[in-house]
């Protein structure tokens, strides 16, 4: 990383990001905290999550290292987060660094987000209602959970989509999350986000991203009662990642924010 002027740091300057980083570890990893760690690399001038790259030694990286008969600390998982936050600026510098990694290494998984409007509040009282809304994807109630203003589905299964590609789904109240940081117009009161973690395990050039996106749109269609979505932003992101001219375009820099 040194030749690209990327410097590892043990802490991010923004303490909120330090706290957010721990959410990327599961309970098993946290119980064995001596064996796991996360470091940060500042990749842009933005002081939000998109301005950092997370370098993790975790359960996934250790498992891969052992599989290849390497030392536990020889493999790392790199995480780029916060690349679709309408209320925050995102620098092209973050995409430049991300493009370096996706052009050389496999993408293990990726979060694909769909935003829309749904008036149902996400809380313990609406748990069964949310299971019904996603009944084509929920194998059993024990695979779901309501935590605060989020509804989770683990290991979703459906005959309608290639759900073997989808590891988990998080449906959360985006208005509540964003309005805690800044004042939003009341017209966004029912703003929700579906965040699906899809398994890629391939280089980006070998992936037909349109298929993954469609699978997530199928999942979102009943919840948002919509059949059409604006894909301009995610298509721009994918273009920027794979095309140097797109990353140098002043117009695209403006479109990112």
Secondary structure, DSSP 8 states (H G I E B T S, - for coil): -GGGT--EESS-SSHHHHHHHHTTS-HHHHHTGGG-EEEEEE-SS--SGGGEEEEEE-HHHHHHHHHTT--GGG--EEEE-----TTS---HHHHHHHHHHHTTS-EEEEEEEEEEE--S--SGGGHHHHHHHTTTT-S-GGGEEEETTEEEEES---TTTTGGGEEEEEEEEHHHHHHTTS---GGGTTEEEEEEEEEEEE-GGG--HHHHHHHHHHHHHHHHT-S----HHHHHHHHHHH-HHHHH-HHHHHHT-
